[in-house]
Amino acid sequence: MARLRSPSGCPWDREQTEQTLKKYLLEEAYEVLEAIETGPSAELQEELGDLLLQIVFLAQIADEKRQFNFADVVHTLVSKLVRRHPHIFPSSHMEIPIPPQNGIEVRKIWRKVKEQEAKGKPKGSLLDGLPIALPSLIRAQRMTERAARVGFDWPSIQGVWAKIREETGELKKAEAMGSRKAKEAELGDLLFSIVNLARYYGLSAEEALRKANRRFSGRFRRIESALRRKGRSLEEASLKEMDRLWNQAKRRKG
């Protein structure tokens, strides 16, 4: 990467900045997710390499600015891993007399370490540290998880369902009013409530929707293929015919 960024290197690579690389970082992260869910191991290996490239690229730009280099990035990560696992790596800052037996106990240790790291720093919000750039479903679920940790949560799943029904009713009222702004606000509240339901189920709302998107894509493509075999286009098919083909596709696996 240093050679690619050098005066005799690649013109495109030399032109890149932290700002121009942001979109590629996100794209490569999502391609890794896609490979995990659908691709063979060779594809995952390749996509992990592409994601690593973005990290190396950004570290090289920082190195050129005399800020830090790739080795510093790795050192910081290793230090954090050791510091946040005192039950694995003995620590003078925190003694763990009884090793944790499950993930819940590990998370308690992790939170204690985080509290120690925050000592001396200005106390902010519980929601600090959740990037605005996170996909909205992920960010909503992370916010509700943090709020639930301090008791700001429904006592049971029945409360979540009641909230969904309430927000559905408010969306219908907004629809009757005809206000685009009101419909947008109430739709957002309804989506947020559904994300809360995913959290109660122990599911990822983002992953659930991503898989639903994949199912829709697969089934819709089957409709297109079925019509092409008949020498017809989507525009020529009736809704009734497309609905019949959709149900056929739905009965197939995936």
Summary of the structure (lengths in Angstrom):
residues: 254
radius of gyration: 24.6
end to end distance: 41.3
largest distance: 73.7
contacts: 600
relative contact order: 0.05
helix: 69%
strand: 0%
